[in-house]
């Protein structure tokens, strides 16, 4: 029985990055032997055990054989005779197929160390084409390691997978899981760049893919291209360390521009309303969690109004607070404002542009929240009159705010 540290822990250690979790491969053991040593079995599809003290994962060396389309279409074989090299061969990228033995020596049959030095994302072998999730994983690693490039032969394999329909077999939950992880990396735009280059973005997120090449007025958008703009917006949100709902809203906020009639270009009148339905379609298709969906929907619908907040009448401002449900969900409203900030500053030369409208809306929300709706309700006996009176009180409170905080 031999134990090897494998995968991300070895890779990140070699890159000088912080190591969060360790994974181990056990060669030459049976499940019965692992259990006898006190390891607790937790694997459903293949033998994985938790160490009795550290609770770290130890998996028996295994091979995989493709039996059907999709990422679950594999037959797994785990036995004492499976070698470390055979186990490493089933992994996705060479940089993830490096092992370290108990003495600290590296085992690197697929030259992952060379690819780490050269900053290259390269598939281990031809079996890469058998699992469509590997396209998403590679794209996610591109977002994490922004200075790595994708090997030409790996690009060709990914295009082949897309053309052969492997990507069509991906289940929504797994697509969302990988997209969410990629959005939380340092440079999310790299994930979408890689997916677009191999044709997978058109399959997974056609609503985003069609934004590339769509022009915008250069006065407000020096980058002109809508797809480029959205990538800048997502990267700004990442640079500010905003939460996942904000980053997803940044990705979704301009979907309506992909459906602007050609005769209207480069203007996009009404793109906000057109985008709402598209955002809802994406969220339903990928089964996006409610918190991400809700921020994305209100951002798509109301980001244009947020930018005009200083020009609005107090009643229009209060109506915006009501429409976004800001009084009941102030944290979600803050996420909306962060997504709007990312939109404003996700443009070349606009990165440090002032955005006083956000602070004004925050103060307006605080003024509206300060109104005692319960006290007002006690003065009326009809729900409609109560609503009108509370609304007017909030409008008055916003109107009386000082011009500057």
Secondary structure, DSSP 4 states (H G I P E B T S, - for coil): -EEEEETHHHHHHHHTPPP---EEEEES--HHHHHHTTPEE--SSS-EEE-TTT--EEEE-EEEEE-SSSTT-EEEEE-TT--HHHHHHTSSBGGG--EE-TTS-EE-TT-HHHHHHHTEE-BSSGGGGG-THHHHHHHHHHHHSTT-EE-HHHHHHHHHHHHTTGGGG--HHHHHHHHHHHHTSTTHHHHHHHHHHTTHHHHH-HHHHTTTT----TTT-TT--HHHHHHHHHHHHHHTT--HHHHHHHHHTTGGGGG--GGGTT--TTHHHHHHHHHHHHHHHHT--HHHHHHHHHHHHHHHHHTTGGGS-HHHHHHHHHHTTTTT-HHHHHHHHHHHHHHHHSSTT-TT---HHHHHHHHHHHHHHTS-HHHHHTT-SSHHHHHHHHHHHHHHHHHTS-S--
